[in-house]
Amino acid sequence: MLANYVQWHMLRAWAPILFADEELPVQPRVRDPVLQPSISDSAKEKKGSRQTLNGPAVHSFSSLMSALAAHARITLGLPNHPSGNTAEQLPAPNPIQAKAYQLLTALPVTGN
């Protein structure tokens, strides 16, 4: 249940770079509750162009998670070296990874 809750927050935070409708959380307050919800113009544009407003490609949740999984810390070491020297390297994120991290840090964290 906790994983679903975290995923729900991630989907809302990443809505600008996913195929998600960014106006969906606002729609229930302004639309007729009896009628079927309509897709917003911004969501139609993202789906048609497969681009975000800023230019990078739009992702599904699973493709974005795959892109984020490719960003990994690299530990370098000398095998069989008595001092056991190692060095860690964290490569710079690509543009979609950087945008995803930026959107998550903008997510407000509240709790008791």
Backbone as XML, in Angstrom:
<?xml version="1.0"?>
<chain id="A" units="angstrom">
  <residue number="1" name="MET">
    <atom name="N" x="0.819" y="-1.181" z="0.000"/>
    <atom name="CA" x="0.000" y="0.000" z="0.000"/>
    <atom name="C" x="0.877" y="1.265" z="0.000"/>
  </residue>
  <residue number="2" name="LEU">
    <atom name="N" x="1.962" y="1.221" z="0.727"/>
    <atom name="CA" x="2.865" y="2.361" z="0.754"/>
    <atom name="C" x="3.479" y="2.603" z="-0.630"/>
  </residue>
  <residue number="3" name="ALA">
    <atom name="N" x="3.838" y="1.522" z="-1.324"/>
    <atom name="CA" x="4.427" y="1.666" z="-2.663"/>
    <atom name="C" x="3.433" y="2.318" z="-3.625"/>
  </residue>
  <residue number="4" name="ASN">
    <atom name="N" x="2.169" y="1.955" z="-3.539"/>
    <atom name="CA" x="1.154" y="2.586" z="-4.391"/>
    <atom name="C" x="0.996" y="4.057" z="-4.065"/>
  </residue>
  <residue number="5" name="TYR">
    <atom name="N" x="1.079" y="4.411" z="-2.810"/>
    <atom name="CA" x="0.964" y="5.802" z="-2.400"/>
    <atom name="C" x="2.154" y="6.624" z="-2.916"/>
  </residue>
  <residue number="6" name="VAL">
    <atom name="N" x="3.350" y="6.066" z="-2.819"/>
    <atom name="CA" x="4.545" y="6.746" z="-3.324"/>
    <atom name="C" x="4.450" y="6.900" z="-4.840"/>
  </residue>
  <residue number="7" name="GLN">
    <atom name="N" x="4.006" y="5.839" z="-5.528"/>
    <atom name="CA" x="3.866" y="5.900" z="-6.980"/>
    <atom name="C" x="2.837" y="6.964" z="-7.377"/>
  </residue>
  <residue number="8" name="TRP">
    <atom name="N" x="1.752" y="7.080" z="-6.645"/>
    <atom name="CA" x="0.727" y="8.076" z="-6.940"/>
    <atom name="C" x="1.322" y="9.487" z="-6.857"/>
  </residue>
  <residue number="9" name="HIS">
    <atom name="N" x="2.128" y="9.745" z="-5.818"/>
    <atom name="CA" x="2.767" y="11.046" z="-5.691"/>
    <atom name="C" x="3.777" y="11.288" z="-6.811"/>
  </residue>
  <residue number="10" name="MET">
    <atom name="N" x="4.520" y="10.254" z="-7.181"/>
    <atom name="CA" x="5.484" y="10.398" z="-8.269"/>
    <atom name="C" x="4.780" y="10.684" z="-9.588"/>
  </residue>
  <residue number="11" name="LEU">
    <atom name="N" x="3.671" y="10.019" z="-9.841"/>
    <atom name="CA" x="2.911" y="10.264" z="-11.074"/>
    <atom name="C" x="2.412" y="11.702" z="-11.138"/>
  </residue>
  <residue number="12" name="ARG">
    <atom name="N" x="1.969" y="12.227" z="-10.012"/>
    <atom name="CA" x="1.498" y="13.619" z="-9.993"/>
    <atom name="C" x="2.648" y="14.597" z="-10.165"/>
  </residue>
  <residue number="13" name="ALA">
    <atom name="N" x="3.802" y="14.307" z="-9.550"/>
    <atom name="CA" x="4.952" y="15.197" z="-9.680"/>
    <atom name="C" x="5.523" y="15.163" z="-11.094"/>
  </residue>
  <residue number="14" name="TRP">
    <atom name="N" x="5.519" y="13.999" z="-11.718"/>
    <atom name="CA" x="6.095" y="13.830" z="-13.051"/>
    <atom name="C" x="5.098" y="14.056" z="-14.183"/>
  </residue>
  <residue number="15" name="ALA">
    <atom name="N" x="3.906" y="14.502" z="-13.882"/>
    <atom name="CA" x="2.888" y="14.697" z="-14.927"/>
    <atom name="C" x="3.378" y="15.535" z="-16.108"/>
  </residue>
  <residue number="16" name="PRO">
    <atom name="N" x="4.217" y="16.571" z="-15.919"/>
    <atom name="CA" x="4.679" y="17.344" z="-17.074"/>
    <atom name="C" x="5.534" y="16.554" z="-18.066"/>
  </residue>
  <residue number="17" name="ILE">
    <atom name="N" x="6.196" y="15.476" z="-17.627"/>
    <atom name="CA" x="7.034" y="14.716" z="-18.550"/>
    <atom name="C" x="6.465" y="13.333" z="-18.866"/>
  </residue>
  <residue number="18" name="LEU">
    <atom name="N" x="5.278" y="13.038" z="-18.338"/>
    <atom name="CA" x="4.600" y="11.778" z="-18.634"/>
    <atom name="C" x="3.419" y="12.027" z="-19.566"/>
  </residue>
  <residue number="19" name="PHE">
    <atom name="N" x="2.850" y="10.963" z="-20.077"/>
    <atom name="CA" x="1.655" y="11.062" z="-20.903"/>
    <atom name="C" x="0.416" y="11.341" z="-20.058"/>
  </residue>
  <residue number="20" name="ALA">
    <atom name="N" x="0.580" y="11.816" z="-18.862"/>
    <atom name="CA" x="-0.525" y="12.083" z="-17.938"/>
    <atom name="C" x="-1.155" y="13.435" z="-18.232"/>
  </residue>
  <residue number="21" name="ASP">
    <atom name="N" x="-2.416" y="13.559" z="-17.877"/>
    <atom name="CA" x="-3.133" y="14.818" z="-18.024"/>
    <atom name="C" x="-2.837" y="15.671" z="-16.798"/>
  </residue>
  <residue number="22" name="GLU">
    <atom name="N" x="-2.139" y="16.781" z="-16.987"/>
    <atom name="CA" x="-1.739" y="17.637" z="-15.866"/>
    <atom name="C" x="-2.928" y="18.356" z="-15.236"/>
  </residue>
  <residue number="23" name="GLU">
    <atom name="N" x="-3.998" y="18.529" z="-15.975"/>
    <atom name="CA" x="-5.157" y="19.252" z="-15.469"/>
    <atom name="C" x="-6.169" y="18.337" z="-14.785"/>
  </residue>
  <residue number="24" name="LEU">
    <atom name="N" x="-5.891" y="17.038" z="-14.726"/>
    <atom name="CA" x="-6.828" y="16.086" z="-14.139"/>
    <atom name="C" x="-7.159" y="16.366" z="-12.674"/>
  </residue>
  <residue number="25" name="PRO">
    <atom name="N" x="-6.187" y="16.725" z="-11.813"/>
    <atom name="CA" x="-6.546" y="17.008" z="-10.412"/>
    <atom name="C" x="-7.474" y="18.211" z="-10.261"/>
  </residue>
  <residue number="26" name="VAL">
    <atom name="N" x="-7.462" y="19.140" z="-11.212"/>
    <atom name="CA" x="-8.298" y="20.332" z="-11.138"/>
    <atom name="C" x="-9.686" y="20.073" z="-11.712"/>
  </residue>
  <residue number="27" name="GLN">
    <atom name="N" x="-9.778" y="19.163" z="-12.668"/>
    <atom name="CA" x="-11.037" y="18.925" z="-13.371"/>
    <atom name="C" x="-12.228" y="18.561" z="-12.479"/>
  </residue>
  <residue number="28" name="PRO">
    <atom name="N" x="-12.065" y="17.709" z="-11.460"/>
    <atom name="CA" x="-13.253" y="17.351" z="-10.670"/>
    <atom name="C" x="-13.955" y="18.547" z="-10.027"/>
  </residue>
  <residue number="29" name="ARG">
    <atom name="N" x="-13.227" y="19.626" z="-9.794"/>
    <atom name="CA" x="-13.834" y="20.795" z="-9.170"/>
    <atom name="C" x="-14.610" y="21.644" z="-10.163"/>
  </residue>
  <residue number="30" name="VAL">
    <atom name="N" x="-14.311" y="21.531" z="-11.462"/>
    <atom name="CA" x="-14.931" y="22.408" z="-12.441"/>
    <atom name="C" x="-15.819" y="21.681" z="-13.448"/>
  </residue>
  <residue number="31" name="ARG">
    <atom name="N" x="-15.759" y="20.382" z="-13.544"/>
    <atom name="CA" x="-16.549" y="19.669" z="-14.544"/>
    <atom name="C" x="-17.833" y="19.111" z="-13.941"/>
  </residue>
  <residue number="32" name="ASP">
    <atom name="N" x="-18.725" y="18.725" z="-14.834"/>
    <atom name="CA" x="-19.989" y="18.116" z="-14.419"/>
    <atom name="C" x="-19.699" y="16.690" z="-13.933"/>
  </residue>
  <residue number="33" name="PRO">
    <atom name="N" x="-20.094" y="16.315" z="-12.721"/>
    <atom name="CA" x="-19.765" y="14.993" z="-12.190"/>
    <atom name="C" x="-20.471" y="13.845" z="-12.912"/>
  </residue>
  <residue number="34" name="VAL">
    <atom name="N" x="-21.510" y="14.151" z="-13.685"/>
    <atom name="CA" x="-22.256" y="13.106" z="-14.376"/>
    <atom name="C" x="-21.616" y="12.774" z="-15.725"/>
  </residue>
  <residue number="35" name="LEU">
    <atom name="N" x="-21.083" y="13.773" z="-16.398"/>
    <atom name="CA" x="-20.497" y="13.570" z="-17.716"/>
    <atom name="C" x="-19.142" y="12.889" z="-17.623"/>
  </residue>
  <residue number="36" name="GLN">
    <atom name="N" x="-18.803" y="12.176" z="-18.699"/>
    <atom name="CA" x="-17.498" y="11.533" z="-18.759"/>
    <atom name="C" x="-16.421" y="12.623" z="-18.846"/>
  </residue>
  <residue number="37" name="PRO">
    <atom name="N" x="-15.324" y="12.495" z="-18.100"/>
    <atom name="CA" x="-14.292" y="13.537" z="-18.142"/>
    <atom name="C" x="-13.663" y="13.618" z="-19.527"/>
  </residue>
  <residue number="38" name="SER">
    <atom name="N" x="-13.314" y="14.823" z="-19.918"/>
    <atom name="CA" x="-12.677" y="15.023" z="-21.215"/>
    <atom name="C" x="-11.174" y="15.212" z="-21.030"/>
  </residue>
  <residue number="39" name="ILE">
    <atom name="N" x="-10.446" y="14.915" z="-22.077"/>
    <atom name="CA" x="-8.999" y="15.074" z="-22.049"/>
    <atom name="C" x="-8.669" y="16.533" z="-22.328"/>
  </residue>
  <residue number="40" name="SER">
    <atom name="N" x="-7.751" y="17.086" z="-21.568"/>
    <atom name="CA" x="-7.388" y="18.496" z="-21.746"/>
    <atom name="C" x="-6.611" y="18.685" z="-23.047"/>
  </residue>
  <residue number="41" name="ASP">
    <atom name="N" x="-6.569" y="19.932" z="-23.497"/>
    <atom name="CA" x="-5.846" y="20.260" z="-24.727"/>
    <atom name="C" x="-4.354" y="19.999" z="-24.587"/>
  </residue>
  <residue number="42" name="SER">
    <atom name="N" x="-3.793" y="20.270" z="-23.397"/>
    <atom name="CA" x="-2.359" y="20.040" z="-23.200"/>
    <atom name="C" x="-2.024" y="18.550" z="-23.276"/>
  </residue>
  <residue number="43" name="ALA">
    <atom name="N" x="-2.915" y="17.692" z="-22.755"/>
    <atom name="CA" x="-2.688" y="16.249" z="-22.831"/>
    <atom name="C" x="-2.795" y="15.761" z="-24.267"/>
  </residue>
  <residue number="44" name="LYS">
    <atom name="N" x="-3.743" y="16.312" z="-25.027"/>
    <atom name="CA" x="-3.866" y="15.938" z="-26.441"/>
    <atom name="C" x="-2.618" y="16.349" z="-27.213"/>
  </residue>
  <residue number="45" name="GLU">
    <atom name="N" x="-2.097" y="17.525" z="-26.903"/>
    <atom name="CA" x="-0.884" y="18.003" z="-27.584"/>
    <atom name="C" x="0.318" y="17.129" z="-27.262"/>
  </residue>
  <residue number="46" name="LYS">
    <atom name="N" x="0.483" y="16.745" z="-25.978"/>
    <atom name="CA" x="1.593" y="15.869" z="-25.596"/>
    <atom name="C" x="1.482" y="14.525" z="-26.295"/>
  </residue>
  <residue number="47" name="LYS">
    <atom name="N" x="0.274" y="13.983" z="-26.360"/>
    <atom name="CA" x="0.076" y="12.676" z="-26.980"/>
    <atom name="C" x="0.333" y="12.741" z="-28.481"/>
  </residue>
  <residue number="48" name="GLY">
    <atom name="N" x="-0.093" y="13.836" z="-29.124"/>
    <atom name="CA" x="0.089" y="13.958" z="-30.562"/>
    <atom name="C" x="1.527" y="14.222" z="-30.970"/>
  </residue>
  <residue number="49" name="SER">
    <atom name="N" x="2.205" y="15.106" z="-30.253"/>
    <atom name="CA" x="3.571" y="15.480" z="-30.634"/>
    <atom name="C" x="4.632" y="14.584" z="-30.008"/>
  </residue>
  <residue number="50" name="ARG">
    <atom name="N" x="4.257" y="13.867" z="-28.934"/>
    <atom name="CA" x="5.185" y="13.043" z="-28.167"/>
    <atom name="C" x="6.353" y="13.865" z="-27.621"/>
  </residue>
  <residue number="51" name="GLN">
    <atom name="N" x="6.100" y="15.156" z="-27.389"/>
    <atom name="CA" x="7.089" y="16.074" z="-26.839"/>
    <atom name="C" x="6.449" y="16.852" z="-25.694"/>
  </residue>
  <residue number="52" name="THR">
    <atom name="N" x="7.246" y="17.218" z="-24.714"/>
    <atom name="CA" x="6.761" y="18.091" z="-23.651"/>
    <atom name="C" x="6.801" y="19.527" z="-24.150"/>
  </residue>
  <residue number="53" name="LEU">
    <atom name="N" x="6.310" y="20.446" z="-23.355"/>
    <atom name="CA" x="6.335" y="21.847" z="-23.753"/>
    <atom name="C" x="7.763" y="22.371" z="-23.874"/>
  </residue>
  <residue number="54" name="ASN">
    <atom name="N" x="8.697" y="21.815" z="-23.094"/>
    <atom name="CA" x="10.088" y="22.262" z="-23.117"/>
    <atom name="C" x="10.920" y="21.552" z="-24.169"/>
  </residue>
  <residue number="55" name="GLY">
    <atom name="N" x="10.399" y="20.494" z="-24.789"/>
    <atom name="CA" x="11.134" y="19.831" z="-25.854"/>
    <atom name="C" x="11.486" y="18.374" z="-25.653"/>
  </residue>
  <residue number="56" name="PRO">
    <atom name="N" x="11.821" y="17.899" z="-24.426"/>
    <atom name="CA" x="12.189" y="16.488" z="-24.315"/>
    <atom name="C" x="11.009" y="15.560" z="-24.618"/>
  </residue>
  <residue number="57" name="ALA">
    <atom name="N" x="11.328" y="14.333" z="-24.951"/>
    <atom name="CA" x="10.300" y="13.356" z="-25.272"/>
    <atom name="C" x="9.451" y="13.034" z="-24.046"/>
  </residue>
  <residue number="58" name="VAL">
    <atom name="N" x="8.184" y="12.753" z="-24.292"/>
    <atom name="CA" x="7.259" y="12.359" z="-23.230"/>
    <atom name="C" x="7.464" y="10.871" z="-22.953"/>
  </residue>
  <residue number="59" name="HIS">
    <atom name="N" x="7.353" y="10.482" z="-21.700"/>
    <atom name="CA" x="7.577" y="9.097" z="-21.300"/>
    <atom name="C" x="6.335" y="8.503" z="-20.665"/>
  </residue>
  <residue number="60" name="SER">
    <atom name="N" x="6.290" y="7.176" z="-20.647"/>
    <atom name="CA" x="5.347" y="6.476" z="-19.786"/>
    <atom name="C" x="6.046" y="6.306" z="-18.438"/>
  </residue>
  <residue number="61" name="PHE">
    <atom name="N" x="5.307" y="5.880" z="-17.425"/>
    <atom name="CA" x="5.915" y="5.716" z="-16.105"/>
    <atom name="C" x="7.028" y="4.680" z="-16.162"/>
  </residue>
  <residue number="62" name="SER">
    <atom name="N" x="6.783" y="3.556" z="-16.852"/>
    <atom name="CA" x="7.796" y="2.498" z="-16.895"/>
    <atom name="C" x="9.023" y="2.919" z="-17.698"/>
  </residue>
  <residue number="63" name="SER">
    <atom name="N" x="8.852" y="3.665" z="-18.799"/>
    <atom name="CA" x="10.031" y="4.091" z="-19.561"/>
    <atom name="C" x="10.838" y="5.138" z="-18.789"/>
  </residue>
  <residue number="64" name="LEU">
    <atom name="N" x="10.155" y="5.991" z="-18.010"/>
    <atom name="CA" x="10.869" y="6.958" z="-17.188"/>
    <atom name="C" x="11.639" y="6.248" z="-16.076"/>
  </residue>
  <residue number="65" name="MET">
    <atom name="N" x="11.043" y="5.246" z="-15.468"/>
    <atom name="CA" x="11.747" y="4.482" z="-14.438"/>
    <atom name="C" x="12.965" y="3.774" z="-15.027"/>
  </residue>
  <residue number="66" name="SER">
    <atom name="N" x="12.856" y="3.276" z="-16.259"/>
    <atom name="CA" x="14.003" y="2.642" z="-16.924"/>
    <atom name="C" x="15.108" y="3.661" z="-17.187"/>
  </residue>
  <residue number="67" name="ALA">
    <atom name="N" x="14.716" y="4.869" z="-17.599"/>
    <atom name="CA" x="15.707" y="5.932" z="-17.835"/>
    <atom name="C" x="16.408" y="6.312" z="-16.535"/>
  </residue>
  <residue number="68" name="LEU">
    <atom name="N" x="15.665" y="6.352" z="-15.433"/>
    <atom name="CA" x="16.269" y="6.681" z="-14.144"/>
    <atom name="C" x="17.149" y="5.545" z="-13.626"/>
  </residue>
  <residue number="69" name="ALA">
    <atom name="N" x="16.789" y="4.309" z="-13.952"/>
    <atom name="CA" x="17.593" y="3.162" z="-13.510"/>
    <atom name="C" x="18.961" y="3.146" z="-14.188"/>
  </residue>
  <residue number="70" name="ALA">
    <atom name="N" x="19.080" y="3.810" z="-15.334"/>
    <atom name="CA" x="20.362" y="3.850" z="-16.039"/>
    <atom name="C" x="21.347" y="4.808" z="-15.380"/>
  </residue>
  <residue number="71" name="HIS">
    <atom name="N" x="20.882" y="5.650" z="-14.474"/>
    <atom name="CA" x="21.769" y="6.586" z="-13.779"/>
    <atom name="C" x="22.270" y="5.899" z="-12.523"/>
  </residue>
  <residue number="72" name="ALA">
    <atom name="N" x="23.529" y="5.518" z="-12.527"/>
    <atom name="CA" x="24.055" y="4.729" z="-11.417"/>
    <atom name="C" x="25.406" y="5.263" z="-10.960"/>
  </residue>
  <residue number="73" name="ARG">
    <atom name="N" x="25.699" y="5.056" z="-9.705"/>
    <atom name="CA" x="27.006" y="5.410" z="-9.137"/>
    <atom name="C" x="28.000" y="4.313" z="-9.532"/>
  </residue>
  <residue number="74" name="ILE">
    <atom name="N" x="29.180" y="4.720" z="-9.933"/>
    <atom name="CA" x="30.213" y="3.786" z="-10.365"/>
    <atom name="C" x="31.311" y="3.765" z="-9.307"/>
  </residue>
  <residue number="75" name="THR">
    <atom name="N" x="31.672" y="2.579" z="-8.818"/>
    <atom name="CA" x="32.758" y="2.431" z="-7.856"/>
    <atom name="C" x="33.939" y="1.782" z="-8.570"/>
  </residue>
  <residue number="76" name="LEU">
    <atom name="N" x="35.047" y="2.484" z="-8.586"/>
    <atom name="CA" x="36.256" y="2.000" z="-9.240"/>
    <atom name="C" x="37.239" y="1.553" z="-8.172"/>
  </residue>
  <residue number="77" name="GLY">
    <atom name="N" x="37.884" y="0.444" z="-8.408"/>
    <atom name="CA" x="38.865" y="-0.052" z="-7.444"/>
    <atom name="C" x="39.947" y="-0.845" z="-8.138"/>
  </residue>
  <residue number="78" name="LEU">
    <atom name="N" x="41.066" y="-0.969" z="-7.486"/>
    <atom name="CA" x="42.165" y="-1.763" z="-8.006"/>
    <atom name="C" x="42.076" y="-3.159" z="-7.400"/>
  </residue>
  <residue number="79" name="PRO">
    <atom name="N" x="41.906" y="-4.175" z="-8.247"/>
    <atom name="CA" x="41.788" y="-5.538" z="-7.699"/>
    <atom name="C" x="43.120" y="-6.001" z="-7.093"/>
  </residue>
  <residue number="80" name="ASN">
    <atom name="N" x="43.021" y="-6.711" z="-6.012"/>
    <atom name="CA" x="44.178" y="-7.300" z="-5.328"/>
    <atom name="C" x="45.203" y="-6.262" z="-4.894"/>
  </residue>
  <residue number="81" name="HIS">
    <atom name="N" x="44.772" y="-5.051" z="-4.699"/>
    <atom name="CA" x="45.686" y="-4.013" z="-4.221"/>
    <atom name="C" x="45.614" y="-3.998" z="-2.701"/>
  </residue>
  <residue number="82" name="PRO">
    <atom name="N" x="46.777" y="-4.009" z="-2.022"/>
    <atom name="CA" x="46.753" y="-4.107" z="-0.544"/>
    <atom name="C" x="46.077" y="-2.930" z="0.141"/>
  </residue>
  <residue number="83" name="SER">
    <atom name="N" x="46.134" y="-1.747" z="-0.458"/>
    <atom name="CA" x="45.528" y="-0.596" z="0.214"/>
    <atom name="C" x="44.011" y="-0.557" z="0.026"/>
  </residue>
  <residue number="84" name="GLY">
    <atom name="N" x="43.510" y="-1.294" z="-0.945"/>
    <atom name="CA" x="42.062" y="-1.330" z="-1.173"/>
    <atom name="C" x="41.485" y="0.001" z="-1.598"/>
  </residue>
  <residue number="85" name="ASN">
    <atom name="N" x="42.256" y="0.779" z="-2.346"/>
    <atom name="CA" x="41.796" y="2.092" z="-2.795"/>
    <atom name="C" x="40.611" y="1.966" z="-3.746"/>
  </residue>
  <residue number="86" name="THR">
    <atom name="N" x="39.605" y="2.744" z="-3.473"/>
    <atom name="CA" x="38.450" y="2.798" z="-4.371"/>
    <atom name="C" x="38.088" y="4.262" z="-4.582"/>
  </residue>
  <residue number="87" name="ALA">
    <atom name="N" x="37.427" y="4.504" z="-5.679"/>
    <atom name="CA" x="36.932" y="5.841" z="-5.991"/>
    <atom name="C" x="35.516" y="5.706" z="-6.521"/>
  </residue>
  <residue number="88" name="GLU">
    <atom name="N" x="34.678" y="6.631" z="-6.122"/>
    <atom name="CA" x="33.297" y="6.611" z="-6.601"/>
    <atom name="C" x="33.085" y="7.758" z="-7.570"/>
  </residue>
  <residue number="89" name="GLN">
    <atom name="N" x="32.301" y="7.474" z="-8.591"/>
    <atom name="CA" x="32.008" y="8.472" z="-9.606"/>
    <atom name="C" x="30.504" y="8.468" z="-9.848"/>
  </residue>
  <residue number="90" name="LEU">
    <atom name="N" x="29.914" y="9.647" z="-9.856"/>
    <atom name="CA" x="28.489" y="9.793" z="-10.153"/>
    <atom name="C" x="28.374" y="10.634" z="-11.416"/>
  </residue>
  <residue number="91" name="PRO">
    <atom name="N" x="28.065" y="9.996" z="-12.551"/>
    <atom name="CA" x="27.963" y="10.753" z="-13.796"/>
    <atom name="C" x="26.830" y="11.771" z="-13.739"/>
  </residue>
  <residue number="92" name="ALA">
    <atom name="N" x="26.955" y="12.806" z="-14.525"/>
    <atom name="CA" x="25.899" y="13.825" z="-14.598"/>
    <atom name="C" x="24.655" y="13.211" z="-15.228"/>
  </residue>
  <residue number="93" name="PRO">
    <atom name="N" x="23.472" y="13.555" z="-14.721"/>
    <atom name="CA" x="22.249" y="13.006" z="-15.309"/>
    <atom name="C" x="21.993" y="13.586" z="-16.699"/>
  </residue>
  <residue number="94" name="ASN">
    <atom name="N" x="21.344" y="12.780" z="-17.549"/>
    <atom name="CA" x="20.950" y="13.298" z="-18.858"/>
    <atom name="C" x="19.759" y="14.240" z="-18.656"/>
  </residue>
  <residue number="95" name="PRO">
    <atom name="N" x="19.318" y="14.960" z="-19.681"/>
    <atom name="CA" x="18.258" y="15.967" z="-19.482"/>
    <atom name="C" x="16.957" y="15.424" z="-18.890"/>
  </residue>
  <residue number="96" name="ILE">
    <atom name="N" x="16.506" y="14.249" z="-19.307"/>
    <atom name="CA" x="15.237" y="13.730" z="-18.771"/>
    <atom name="C" x="15.407" y="13.308" z="-17.316"/>
  </residue>
  <residue number="97" name="GLN">
    <atom name="N" x="16.562" y="12.747" z="-16.963"/>
    <atom name="CA" x="16.826" y="12.390" z="-15.572"/>
    <atom name="C" x="16.889" y="13.640" z="-14.706"/>
  </residue>
  <residue number="98" name="ALA">
    <atom name="N" x="17.552" y="14.676" z="-15.195"/>
    <atom name="CA" x="17.652" y="15.926" z="-14.433"/>
    <atom name="C" x="16.274" y="16.541" z="-14.212"/>
  </residue>
  <residue number="99" name="LYS">
    <atom name="N" x="15.411" y="16.512" z="-15.237"/>
    <atom name="CA" x="14.065" y="17.076" z="-15.098"/>
    <atom name="C" x="13.245" y="16.254" z="-14.098"/>
  </residue>
  <residue number="100" name="ALA">
    <atom name="N" x="13.369" y="14.928" z="-14.147"/>
    <atom name="CA" x="12.636" y="14.072" z="-13.207"/>
    <atom name="C" x="13.076" y="14.342" z="-11.763"/>
  </residue>
  <residue number="101" name="TYR">
    <atom name="N" x="14.378" y="14.479" z="-11.541"/>
    <atom name="CA" x="14.878" y="14.781" z="-10.199"/>
    <atom name="C" x="14.396" y="16.156" z="-9.736"/>
  </residue>
  <residue number="102" name="GLN">
    <atom name="N" x="14.399" y="17.114" z="-10.642"/>
    <atom name="CA" x="13.949" y="18.468" z="-10.313"/>
    <atom name="C" x="12.478" y="18.463" z="-9.910"/>
  </residue>
  <residue number="103" name="LEU">
    <atom name="N" x="11.646" y="17.728" z="-10.655"/>
    <atom name="CA" x="10.217" y="17.674" z="-10.337"/>
    <atom name="C" x="9.971" y="16.983" z="-8.997"/>
  </residue>
  <residue number="104" name="LEU">
    <atom name="N" x="10.765" y="15.970" z="-8.672"/>
    <atom name="CA" x="10.595" y="15.293" z="-7.380"/>
    <atom name="C" x="11.018" y="16.181" z="-6.225"/>
  </residue>
  <residue number="105" name="THR">
    <atom name="N" x="12.052" y="16.991" z="-6.413"/>
    <atom name="CA" x="12.474" y="17.866" z="-5.318"/>
    <atom name="C" x="11.476" y="19.003" z="-5.109"/>
  </residue>
  <residue number="106" name="ALA">
    <atom name="N" x="10.686" y="19.315" z="-6.129"/>
    <atom name="CA" x="9.659" y="20.364" z="-5.991"/>
    <atom name="C" x="8.409" y="19.821" z="-5.314"/>
  </residue>
  <residue number="107" name="LEU">
    <atom name="N" x="8.341" y="18.504" z="-5.128"/>
    <atom name="CA" x="7.191" y="17.867" z="-4.495"/>
    <atom name="C" x="7.146" y="18.252" z="-3.020"/>
  </residue>
  <residue number="108" name="PRO">
    <atom name="N" x="6.044" y="18.850" z="-2.562"/>
    <atom name="CA" x="5.989" y="19.205" z="-1.144"/>
    <atom name="C" x="5.857" y="17.959" z="-0.270"/>
  </residue>
  <residue number="109" name="VAL">
    <atom name="N" x="6.648" y="17.903" z="0.768"/>
    <atom name="CA" x="6.600" y="16.782" z="1.704"/>
    <atom name="C" x="5.940" y="17.280" z="2.978"/>
  </residue>
  <residue number="110" name="THR">
    <atom name="N" x="4.821" y="16.646" z="3.330"/>
    <atom name="CA" x="4.121" y="17.013" z="4.553"/>
    <atom name="C" x="3.879" y="15.760" z="5.367"/>
  </residue>
  <residue number="111" name="GLY">
    <atom name="N" x="3.715" y="15.904" z="6.614"/>
    <atom name="CA" x="3.435" y="14.761" z="7.467"/>
    <atom name="C" x="3.503" y="15.141" z="8.924"/>
  </residue>
  <residue number="112" name="ASN">
    <atom name="N" x="3.085" y="14.240" z="9.755"/>
    <atom name="CA" x="3.100" y="14.489" z="11.198"/>
    <atom name="C" x="4.241" y="13.765" z="11.840"/>
  </residue>
</chain>
